Amino acid sequence: MVTVIVVNWNRAEMLLDCLASLEMQSVRPSRVIVVDNGSADDSVDRVCRCFPDVDIMALDTNQGFAAANNVALRTVATPFVALLNNDAIAGRYWIDSCLSAMDAYPDAGMIASKILFYDRPDRIDRAGDGYSHYGAGILRGRNAAADTYDREEWIFGACAGAAMYRTEMLTTIGWFDPAFFLLYEDVDLSFRAQLAGYRCRYVPEALVYHRSCATIGRDSPVSVYYGHRNLEWVYFKNMPDILLKRSLAAHLFYGMLSGLFFAGQGLGSIFLHAKRDAASRLPVILRQRRDIQRLVRVHPADVWRLFSKDRFFDRLRTRIPWTGV
Protein backbone atom coordinates (compact mmCIF):
# COMPACT_ATOMS: atom_id res chain seq x y z
CA MET A 1 0.00 0.00 0.00
CA VAL A 2 2.73 2.49 0.97
CA THR A 3 6.49 2.70 0.54
CA VAL A 4 8.50 4.80 3.00
CA ILE A 5 11.75 6.45 1.87
CA VAL A 6 14.36 7.69 4.34
CA VAL A 7 17.40 9.60 3.05
CA ASN A 8 20.43 9.39 5.32
CA TRP A 9 23.80 11.09 5.61
CA ASN A 10 26.10 10.33 8.56
CA ARG A 11 23.38 9.99 11.18
CA ALA A 12 23.48 6.31 12.17
CA GLU A 13 22.00 6.67 15.66
CA MET A 14 19.16 8.90 14.54
CA LEU A 15 18.50 6.71 11.52
CA LEU A 16 18.08 3.61 13.71
CA ASP A 17 15.58 5.46 15.92
CA CYS A 18 13.70 6.56 12.81
CA LEU A 19 13.50 3.02 11.42
CA ALA A 20 12.43 1.66 14.80
CA SER A 21 9.48 4.06 14.78
CA LEU A 22 8.40 2.67 11.40
CA GLU A 23 8.43 -0.85 12.82
CA MET A 24 6.05 0.33 15.56
CA GLN A 25 3.44 1.74 13.16
CA SER A 26 -0.17 0.61 13.63
CA VAL A 27 -0.20 0.14 9.86
CA ARG A 28 3.14 -1.19 8.69
CA PRO A 29 4.60 0.04 5.38
CA SER A 30 4.83 -2.40 2.49
CA ARG A 31 8.44 -1.43 1.96
CA VAL A 32 11.04 0.77 3.61
CA ILE A 33 13.94 2.16 1.58
CA VAL A 34 16.99 3.86 3.05
CA VAL A 35 18.96 5.89 0.53
CA ASP A 36 22.40 6.49 2.00
CA ASN A 37 24.11 9.57 0.60
CA GLY A 38 27.70 8.32 0.78
CA SER A 39 27.91 8.33 4.58
CA ALA A 40 31.35 8.10 6.15
CA ASP A 41 30.02 6.52 9.35
CA ASP A 42 28.68 2.97 9.82
CA SER A 43 25.07 3.80 8.90
CA VAL A 44 24.75 1.16 6.17
CA ASP A 45 26.31 -1.64 8.20
CA ARG A 46 24.14 -0.92 11.22
CA VAL A 47 20.94 -0.85 9.19
CA CYS A 48 21.89 -4.18 7.61
CA ARG A 49 22.40 -5.70 11.05
CA CYS A 50 19.43 -4.18 12.86
CA PHE A 51 16.83 -3.94 10.10
CA PRO A 52 17.50 -6.74 7.57
CA ASP A 53 14.13 -6.21 5.84
CA VAL A 54 14.95 -2.60 4.91
CA ASP A 55 16.07 -2.04 1.33
CA ILE A 56 19.30 -0.05 1.18
CA MET A 57 20.39 2.04 -1.77
CA ALA A 58 23.94 3.10 -1.01
CA LEU A 59 25.19 6.02 -3.12
CA ASP A 60 28.89 6.71 -3.55
CA THR A 61 28.58 10.44 -2.92
CA ASN A 62 26.23 12.87 -1.23
CA GLN A 63 23.75 13.70 -3.98
CA GLY A 64 21.51 15.78 -1.74
CA PHE A 65 17.98 15.25 -0.50
CA ALA A 66 16.22 15.79 -3.82
CA ALA A 67 18.29 13.51 -6.04
CA ALA A 68 18.55 10.79 -3.38
CA ASN A 69 14.79 10.62 -3.02
CA ASN A 70 14.45 10.44 -6.79
CA VAL A 71 16.70 7.36 -6.86
CA ALA A 72 14.22 5.54 -4.62
CA LEU A 73 11.08 7.02 -6.21
CA ARG A 74 12.01 5.38 -9.51
CA THR A 75 11.47 1.98 -7.86
CA VAL A 76 8.17 2.65 -6.06
CA ALA A 77 5.32 0.35 -7.09
CA THR A 78 2.81 1.12 -4.33
CA PRO A 79 -0.10 3.60 -4.72
CA PHE A 80 1.35 5.83 -2.01
CA VAL A 81 4.83 6.85 -0.99
CA ALA A 82 5.83 8.53 2.27
CA LEU A 83 9.04 10.42 2.99
CA LEU A 84 10.51 10.68 6.47
CA ASN A 85 13.66 12.49 7.60
CA ASN A 86 16.35 10.37 9.20
CA ASP A 87 16.27 12.71 12.21
CA ALA A 88 12.53 12.23 12.73
CA ILE A 89 10.47 9.79 14.80
CA ALA A 90 7.06 8.84 13.44
CA GLY A 91 4.19 8.63 15.90
CA ARG A 92 2.49 5.25 16.06
CA TYR A 93 -0.48 6.29 13.90
CA TRP A 94 1.42 8.40 11.37
CA ILE A 95 0.99 6.09 8.37
CA ASP A 96 -2.57 5.13 9.35
CA SER A 97 -3.63 8.79 9.64
CA CYS A 98 -2.10 9.70 6.28
CA LEU A 99 -3.70 6.74 4.48
CA SER A 100 -7.10 7.47 6.04
CA ALA A 101 -6.95 11.03 4.76
CA MET A 102 -5.95 9.84 1.28
CA ASP A 103 -9.00 7.54 1.27
CA ALA A 104 -11.31 10.29 2.53
CA TYR A 105 -10.10 12.93 0.04
CA PRO A 106 -9.52 11.54 -3.45
CA ASP A 107 -8.47 15.02 -4.68
CA ALA A 108 -5.61 15.11 -2.15
CA GLY A 109 -2.31 14.48 -3.86
CA MET A 110 -0.27 14.92 -0.68
CA ILE A 111 -0.70 14.80 3.08
CA ALA A 112 1.11 17.17 5.43
CA SER A 113 1.99 15.97 8.94
CA LYS A 114 1.99 17.77 12.26
CA ILE A 115 5.68 17.86 13.16
CA LEU A 116 6.65 18.59 16.76
CA PHE A 117 10.10 19.35 18.10
CA TYR A 118 11.64 16.15 19.44
CA ASP A 119 13.19 17.90 22.43
CA ARG A 120 10.22 20.27 22.94
CA PRO A 121 7.12 18.21 22.07
CA ASP A 122 4.89 20.96 23.46
CA ARG A 123 5.87 23.12 20.46
CA ILE A 124 5.28 22.79 16.72
CA ASP A 125 8.20 22.54 14.34
CA ARG A 126 6.00 22.50 11.23
CA ALA A 127 2.29 22.12 10.49
CA GLY A 128 2.75 21.75 6.77
CA ASP A 129 4.22 24.33 4.42
CA GLY A 130 2.88 27.74 3.54
CA TYR A 131 3.91 30.17 0.82
CA SER A 132 3.86 33.93 1.12
CA HIS A 133 2.43 36.51 -1.24
CA TYR A 134 5.97 37.78 -1.79
CA GLY A 135 7.31 34.42 -2.91
CA ALA A 136 8.98 32.63 -0.01
CA GLY A 137 8.24 29.41 1.82
CA ILE A 138 6.74 29.58 5.31
CA LEU A 139 7.34 27.21 8.21
CA ARG A 140 3.66 26.95 9.04
CA GLY A 141 2.98 26.92 12.77
CA ARG A 142 6.65 27.18 13.81
CA ASN A 143 6.94 27.52 17.62
CA ALA A 144 3.17 27.49 18.19
CA ALA A 145 1.78 25.40 21.06
CA ALA A 146 1.41 21.73 20.19
CA ASP A 147 -2.35 21.79 20.87
CA THR A 148 -2.93 24.43 18.19
CA TYR A 149 -3.23 23.78 14.45
CA ASP A 150 -5.47 20.94 15.54
CA ARG A 151 -7.98 20.71 12.68
CA GLU A 152 -7.69 19.20 9.23
CA GLU A 153 -7.62 21.69 6.39
CA TRP A 154 -6.44 22.34 2.87
CA ILE A 155 -3.08 24.09 2.79
CA PHE A 156 -0.36 24.98 0.30
CA GLY A 157 2.02 22.08 0.74
CA ALA A 158 3.69 19.34 2.72
CA CYS A 159 7.13 19.37 4.30
CA ALA A 160 8.93 16.42 2.69
CA GLY A 161 10.56 15.61 6.02
CA ALA A 162 7.29 13.84 6.92
CA ALA A 163 4.78 13.63 4.08
CA MET A 164 2.76 11.18 2.03
CA TYR A 165 2.17 11.48 -1.73
CA ARG A 166 0.06 9.71 -4.32
CA THR A 167 2.48 7.94 -6.60
CA GLU A 168 0.24 8.78 -9.55
CA MET A 169 0.61 12.49 -8.77
CA LEU A 170 4.40 12.28 -8.74
CA THR A 171 4.34 10.40 -12.04
CA THR A 172 2.24 13.20 -13.54
CA ILE A 173 4.05 16.31 -12.25
CA GLY A 174 7.56 14.85 -11.90
CA TRP A 175 9.75 14.15 -8.90
CA PHE A 176 12.01 16.54 -7.03
CA ASP A 177 14.22 18.86 -9.02
CA PRO A 178 17.74 17.47 -8.34
CA ALA A 179 19.33 20.87 -9.03
CA PHE A 180 17.96 22.05 -5.66
CA PHE A 181 20.23 19.58 -3.80
CA LEU A 182 18.44 20.37 -0.53
CA LEU A 183 15.91 22.90 0.84
CA TYR A 184 12.85 24.19 -1.03
CA GLU A 185 12.64 21.07 -3.21
CA ASP A 186 9.40 20.18 -1.41
CA VAL A 187 8.02 23.72 -1.82
CA ASP A 188 8.75 23.47 -5.54
CA LEU A 189 7.00 20.10 -5.74
CA SER A 190 3.99 21.38 -3.77
CA PHE A 191 3.70 24.42 -6.04
CA ARG A 192 3.81 22.25 -9.18
CA ALA A 193 1.22 19.93 -7.67
CA GLN A 194 -1.17 22.78 -6.82
CA LEU A 195 -0.85 24.23 -10.32
CA ALA A 196 -1.70 20.83 -11.80
CA GLY A 197 -4.82 20.55 -9.64
CA TYR A 198 -3.56 18.31 -6.82
CA ARG A 199 -4.40 19.51 -3.31
CA CYS A 200 -2.63 19.15 0.03
CA ARG A 201 -4.49 18.02 3.16
CA TYR A 202 -3.04 18.87 6.55
CA VAL A 203 -3.71 16.05 9.05
CA PRO A 204 -2.84 16.91 12.68
CA GLU A 205 -3.25 13.29 13.78
CA ALA A 206 -0.27 12.39 11.58
CA LEU A 207 2.27 13.16 14.29
CA VAL A 208 6.03 13.18 13.82
CA TYR A 209 8.78 14.29 16.23
CA HIS A 210 11.75 16.04 14.64
CA ARG A 211 15.26 16.76 15.83
CA SER A 212 15.11 20.08 14.03
CA CYS A 213 18.15 21.13 11.98
CA ALA A 214 20.23 18.23 13.27
CA THR A 215 21.91 17.86 9.88
CA ILE A 216 22.43 21.32 8.37
CA GLY A 217 21.70 23.74 11.21
CA ARG A 218 19.41 26.78 11.31
CA ASP A 219 20.76 29.86 9.51
CA SER A 220 24.03 28.06 8.87
CA PRO A 221 26.01 28.95 5.72
CA VAL A 222 24.59 25.79 4.11
CA SER A 223 20.96 26.61 4.92
CA VAL A 224 21.30 30.30 3.94
CA TYR A 225 22.94 29.44 0.63
CA TYR A 226 20.55 26.72 -0.51
CA GLY A 227 17.48 28.34 0.99
CA HIS A 228 17.98 31.72 -0.67
CA ARG A 229 19.21 30.31 -3.96
CA ASN A 230 16.39 27.83 -4.26
CA LEU A 231 13.57 30.15 -3.25
CA GLU A 232 14.31 32.18 -6.38
CA TRP A 233 14.05 29.07 -8.54
CA VAL A 234 10.69 28.13 -6.98
CA TYR A 235 9.32 31.62 -7.50
CA PHE A 236 10.38 32.10 -11.10
CA LYS A 237 9.59 28.51 -12.15
CA ASN A 238 6.09 28.37 -10.78
CA MET A 239 4.43 31.72 -10.14
CA PRO A 240 1.73 32.26 -12.82
CA ASP A 241 2.27 35.31 -15.03
CA ILE A 242 -0.49 37.44 -13.56
CA LEU A 243 0.64 36.65 -10.01
CA LEU A 244 4.28 37.27 -10.92
CA LYS A 245 3.38 40.82 -11.96
CA ARG A 246 1.36 41.25 -8.78
CA SER A 247 4.06 40.03 -6.41
CA LEU A 248 7.40 40.91 -8.02
CA ALA A 249 7.96 44.23 -6.21
CA ALA A 250 7.23 42.62 -2.83
CA HIS A 251 9.49 39.70 -3.72
CA LEU A 252 12.40 42.00 -4.50
CA PHE A 253 11.80 44.02 -1.32
CA TYR A 254 11.81 40.82 0.74
CA GLY A 255 15.11 39.85 -0.87
CA MET A 256 16.62 43.21 0.03
CA LEU A 257 15.52 42.97 3.68
CA SER A 258 16.78 39.39 3.88
CA GLY A 259 20.16 40.47 2.55
CA LEU A 260 20.42 43.17 5.20
CA PHE A 261 19.44 40.72 7.93
CA PHE A 262 22.04 38.11 6.92
CA ALA A 263 24.71 40.78 6.46
CA GLY A 264 24.11 41.67 10.10
CA GLN A 265 24.64 38.00 10.98
CA GLY A 266 27.96 37.86 9.13
CA LEU A 267 26.43 35.85 6.29
CA GLY A 268 26.11 38.60 3.69
CA SER A 269 28.65 37.07 1.27
CA ILE A 270 26.89 33.68 1.45
CA PHE A 271 23.56 35.36 0.70
CA LEU A 272 24.99 37.21 -2.32
CA HIS A 273 26.63 34.01 -3.59
CA ALA A 274 23.21 32.33 -3.41
CA LYS A 275 21.57 35.06 -5.46
CA ARG A 276 24.35 35.06 -8.07
CA ASP A 277 24.04 31.31 -8.51
CA ALA A 278 20.27 31.58 -8.69
CA ALA A 279 20.55 34.13 -11.50
CA SER A 280 23.13 32.07 -13.41
CA ARG A 281 20.57 29.28 -13.86
CA LEU A 282 17.77 31.60 -14.94
CA PRO A 283 17.74 30.47 -18.62
CA VAL A 284 17.14 26.87 -17.49
CA ILE A 285 14.51 28.01 -14.98
CA LEU A 286 12.62 29.90 -17.67
CA ARG A 287 12.56 26.82 -19.91
CA GLN A 288 11.21 24.78 -17.00
CA ARG A 289 8.69 27.53 -16.38
CA ARG A 290 7.23 27.19 -19.88
CA ASP A 291 6.71 23.46 -19.37
CA ILE A 292 5.13 23.93 -15.93
CA GLN A 293 2.78 26.70 -16.99
CA ARG A 294 1.47 24.52 -19.84
CA LEU A 295 0.29 22.00 -17.22
CA VAL A 296 -1.65 24.54 -15.12
CA ARG A 297 -5.19 23.31 -14.41
CA VAL A 298 -6.34 25.88 -11.83
CA HIS A 299 -7.24 29.55 -11.91
CA PRO A 300 -4.51 31.91 -10.63
CA ALA A 301 -6.95 33.34 -8.09
CA ASP A 302 -7.28 29.91 -6.49
CA VAL A 303 -3.51 29.69 -6.18
CA TRP A 304 -3.29 33.18 -4.68
CA ARG A 305 -5.87 32.25 -2.01
CA LEU A 306 -3.55 29.47 -0.83
CA PHE A 307 -0.76 31.94 -0.09
CA SER A 308 -0.27 33.49 3.35
CA LYS A 309 -0.07 37.14 4.29
CA ASP A 310 3.22 36.56 6.06
CA ARG A 311 5.34 39.64 6.70
CA PHE A 312 9.09 39.96 6.97
CA PHE A 313 9.03 40.71 10.70
CA ASP A 314 6.79 37.70 11.33
CA ARG A 315 9.51 35.63 9.69
CA LEU A 316 12.23 37.40 11.67
CA ARG A 317 10.54 36.31 14.92
CA THR A 318 11.05 32.67 13.92
CA ARG A 319 14.81 33.42 13.86
CA ILE A 320 14.73 34.42 17.54
CA PRO A 321 15.15 31.46 19.91
CA TRP A 322 11.96 30.62 21.73
CA THR A 323 12.30 31.40 25.43
CA GLY A 324 9.06 29.98 26.77
CA VAL A 325 7.83 33.45 27.74
Residue pairs with C-beta under 8 A, 6 or more apart in sequence:
1 27
1 29
1 30
1 78
1 79
1 80
1 99
2 27
2 29
2 30
2 78
2 79
2 80
2 81
2 82
2 95
2 98
2 99
2 164
3 29
3 30
3 31
3 32
3 33
3 72
3 76
3 77
3 78
3 80
3 81
3 82
4 22
4 29
4 31
4 32
4 33
4 81
4 82
4 83
4 84
4 95
5 33
5 35
5 69
5 72
5 73
5 76
5 81
5 82
5 83
5 84
6 15
6 18
6 19
6 32
6 33
6 34
6 35
6 83
6 84
6 85
6 86
7 34
7 35
7 37
7 65
7 68
7 69
7 83
7 85
7 86
8 15
8 34
8 35
8 36
8 37
8 39
8 43
8 86
9 36
9 37
9 38
9 39
9 62
9 86
9 215
10 39
10 40
10 41
10 43
11 39
11 41
11 43
11 86
11 87
11 214
11 215
12 39
12 41
12 42
12 43
12 46
14 86
14 87
14 211
14 214
15 34
15 43
15 46
15 47
15 86
16 46
16 47
16 50
16 51
17 89
18 84
18 85
18 86
18 87
18 88
18 89
18 90
19 32
19 34
19 47
19 50
19 51
19 54
21 89
21 90
21 91
22 28
22 29
22 32
22 84
22 90
23 51
24 92
25 90
25 92
25 93
25 94
25 95
25 96
26 92
26 93
26 95
26 96
27 95
27 96
27 99
28 95
29 82
29 95
30 78
31 55
31 78
32 51
32 53
32 54
32 55
33 54
33 55
33 56
33 57
33 72
33 75
34 47
34 54
34 55
34 56
34 57
35 57
35 59
35 68
35 69
35 71
35 72
36 43
36 44
36 47
36 56
36 57
36 58
36 59
37 59
37 61
37 62
37 63
37 64
37 68
38 58
38 59
38 60
38 61
38 62
38 63
44 56
44 58
47 54
47 56
48 56
57 71
57 72
59 68
59 71
63 71
63 178
63 181
64 178
64 180
64 181
64 182
65 160
65 176
65 181
65 182
65 183
65 185
66 176
66 177
66 178
66 179
66 180
66 181
66 182
66 185
67 176
67 178
67 181
69 83
69 160
69 175
69 176
70 175
70 176
70 178
73 81
73 170
73 175
76 167
78 167
79 166
79 167
79 168
80 98
80 99
80 102
80 164
80 165
80 166
80 167
81 164
81 165
81 167
81 170
82 95
82 98
82 162
82 163
82 164
82 165
83 160
83 161
83 162
83 163
83 164
83 165
84 90
84 161
84 162
84 208
85 161
85 162
85 210
86 215
87 118
87 210
87 211
87 214
87 215
88 115
88 118
88 161
88 162
88 208
88 209
88 210
88 211
89 118
89 208
89 209
89 210
90 162
90 207
90 208
91 206
91 207
91 208
91 209
93 205
93 206
93 207
94 113
94 162
94 206
94 207
94 208
95 164
97 203
97 205
97 206
97 207
98 111
98 113
98 164
98 203
98 206
99 164
101 108
101 111
101 152
101 201
101 203
101 206
102 108
102 111
102 164
102 166
105 199
105 201
107 197
107 198
107 199
108 166
108 198
108 199
108 200
108 201
109 165
109 166
109 169
109 193
109 198
109 199
109 200
110 157
110 158
110 163
110 164
110 165
110 166
110 169
110 190
110 193
110 198
110 199
110 200
110 201
111 158
111 163
111 164
111 165
111 200
111 201
111 202
111 203
111 206
112 127
112 128
112 129
112 155
112 157
112 158
112 159
112 163
112 200
112 201
112 202
112 203
112 206
113 126
113 128
113 158
113 159
113 162
113 163
113 203
113 206
113 207
113 208
114 124
114 127
114 141
114 149
114 202
114 203
114 204
114 205
114 206
114 207
114 208
115 124
115 125
115 126
115 127
115 159
115 161
115 162
115 207
115 208
115 209
115 210
116 122
116 123
116 124
116 125
116 146
116 207
116 208
116 209
116 210
117 123
117 124
117 125
117 209
117 210
117 212
118 209
118 210
118 211
118 212
119 211
120 322
121 146
121 209
122 145
122 146
123 143
123 144
123 145
123 146
123 322
124 141
124 142
124 143
124 144
124 145
124 146
124 148
124 149
125 139
125 142
125 210
125 212
126 139
126 140
126 141
126 142
126 159
126 161
126 210
127 140
127 141
127 144
127 149
127 202
127 204
128 140
128 141
128 155
128 156
128 157
128 158
128 159
128 200
128 202
129 137
129 138
129 139
129 140
129 155
129 156
129 157
129 158
129 159
129 186
129 187
129 190
130 137
130 138
130 139
130 140
130 155
130 156
130 157
130 307
130 308
130 310
131 137
131 138
131 156
131 157
131 187
131 190
131 191
131 306
131 307
131 308
132 138
132 254
132 307
132 308
132 309
132 310
133 247
133 250
133 304
133 307
133 308
133 309
133 310
134 247
134 250
134 251
134 253
134 254
134 310
135 231
135 234
135 235
135 239
135 247
135 250
135 251
135 254
136 231
136 235
136 251
136 254
136 310
136 315
137 184
137 187
137 231
137 234
138 308
138 310
138 315
139 318
140 149
140 155
140 156
140 308
141 148
141 149
142 318
143 318
143 322
149 202
149 204
150 204
151 204
152 201
152 202
152 203
152 204
153 201
153 202
154 199
154 200
154 201
154 202
154 306
155 200
155 201
155 202
155 306
156 190
156 191
156 194
156 200
156 306
156 307
156 308
157 186
157 187
157 189
157 190
157 191
157 193
157 194
157 200
158 164
158 165
158 186
158 190
158 200
159 186
160 176
160 185
160 186
160 189
161 186
161 208
161 210
162 206
162 208
162 210
163 186
164 206
166 198
169 193
169 196
169 198
172 196
172 198
173 189
173 192
173 193
173 196
173 198
173 295
174 192
175 189
176 185
176 186
176 188
176 189
177 185
177 188
177 189
177 233
177 288
179 233
179 281
179 284
180 188
180 226
180 230
180 233
181 226
182 216
182 226
183 216
183 223
183 226
183 227
183 230
184 226
184 227
184 230
184 231
184 233
184 234
185 230
187 231
187 234
188 230
188 233
188 234
188 237
188 238
190 200
191 234
191 237
191 238
192 238
192 292
192 295
193 200
194 200
194 298
194 303
194 306
195 238
195 240
195 292
195 293
195 295
195 296
195 297
195 298
195 303
196 295
196 296
196 297
196 298
197 297
197 298
212 218
213 220
213 223
216 222
216 223
217 223
218 319
219 262
219 265
219 267
219 319
221 267
221 270
224 262
224 267
224 270
224 271
224 274
225 270
225 271
225 273
225 274
226 274
227 274
228 255
228 258
228 262
228 271
228 274
228 275
228 278
229 274
229 275
229 277
229 278
230 278
232 275
232 278
232 279
233 278
233 281
233 285
235 251
236 244
236 282
236 285
236 286
236 289
237 285
237 288
237 289
237 292
238 289
238 292
239 247
240 293
240 296
240 300
240 303
241 293
242 300
243 300
243 303
243 304
246 304
254 312
255 275
257 312
258 271
258 312
259 268
259 271
259 272
259 275
261 316
261 319
262 268
262 270
262 271
263 271
